[in-house]
Amino acid sequence: MSLLTPEQISSYEEDGYVIVRGLFSKEETKVLRSTADHDNAMDKASSSMDDGKGNEVRLALWNHPGDGIYGMFARCKRVVESVEQLLGGEAYHYHSKMILKDAKIGGAWAWHQDYGYWYQNGVLFPDLCSVMIAVDAATQENGCLQVLKNSHKMGRVNHILSGDQAGADSERVEEAKKRLDLVHVVLDPGDSLFFHPNLLHCSAANNSENSRWAMICCYNAAANDPYKDSHHPRYTKLHKVEDEKVLEVGYAHTKGSEVSFSDLKVEDESAQSLEELNV
Ligand SMILES: O=C(O)CCC(=O)C(=O)O
């Protein structure tokens, strides 16, 4: 499995993101989808918030990757070592989440930078990276992620709470939209988006007939260990696994009598708002 090429690394540095097509195979993604689909524990552990327009933003979030299929996706070398290329050294797992954007009701996400929240967690430098793995196809119709190319170069923008969501200062976002390209990140299942924590991004509500589930794994540079405790972990060694483990563990799970979210070691209290989930 090849890691990122020098061109992909340059794109990430220049644009604030890079899309890696087919990072996971159709088969791997199908096993993840089917596990998540039958996972009552994940369903129960998920939190729902109103997006302010009557639609539901639903996600399940956990800090430490376990030994099940979700853990294999977050710990496999093709993801972690690619992130380490982008961060220039050892990375550790900051948290992962499943964004459960359901057909017709999946809510919108306001423009924000992830570092807008993480900054408040004692993380000194924006040396983090998120990997969004498309579980379902993501299209404009079902509310794919939208990013402002190059916006990571603006540095951290203030975030202001409005309803349940903390969004980036809208005056700056509006000005940035006049100067930067807005890109709809259309993905097939298994495609992945690596993005910088200062990249401005948002997504529209899902008014379509198709769900848009995605897993987002977030990593921090080991050298960027937060200086204080927060609800996301300080440096914790990440035990990488071979890429083949994704299918091996995925099939072992689906054959088992019970498919469970419990491998995720969910430690977070169920959050009351997106603000709480993210900071
Ligand atoms: O999945 C989406 O539509 C948005 C998710 C997002 O922006 C985030 O988790 O920071």
The ligand as a Tripos MOL2 file, in Angstrom:
@<TRIPOS>MOLECULE
LIG
   10     9     1     0     0
SMALL
NO_CHARGES

@<TRIPOS>ATOM
      1 O1        -19.4890   15.6320    8.0030 O.co2     1 LIG1
      2 C1        -19.7990   16.7960    7.8390 C.2       1 LIG1
      3 O2        -20.6680   17.1430    7.0530 O.co2     1 LIG1
      4 C2        -19.1000   17.8760    8.6210 C.3       1 LIG1
      5 C3        -18.2230   17.3460    9.7000 C.3       1 LIG1
      6 C4        -17.3130   18.3700   10.2570 C.2       1 LIG1
      7 O3        -17.2110   19.4520    9.7630 O.2       1 LIG1
      8 C5        -16.4820   18.0800   11.4130 C.2       1 LIG1
      9 O4        -16.6120   16.9860   11.9890 O.co2     1 LIG1
     10 O5        -15.6600   18.9360   11.7820 O.co2     1 LIG1
@<TRIPOS>BOND
     1     1     2 2
     2     2     3 1
     3     2     4 1
     4     4     5 1
     5     5     6 1
     6     6     7 2
     7     6     8 1
     8     8     9 2
     9     8    10 1
@<TRIPOS>SUBSTRUCTURE
     1 LIG1         1 GROUP 0 **** ****
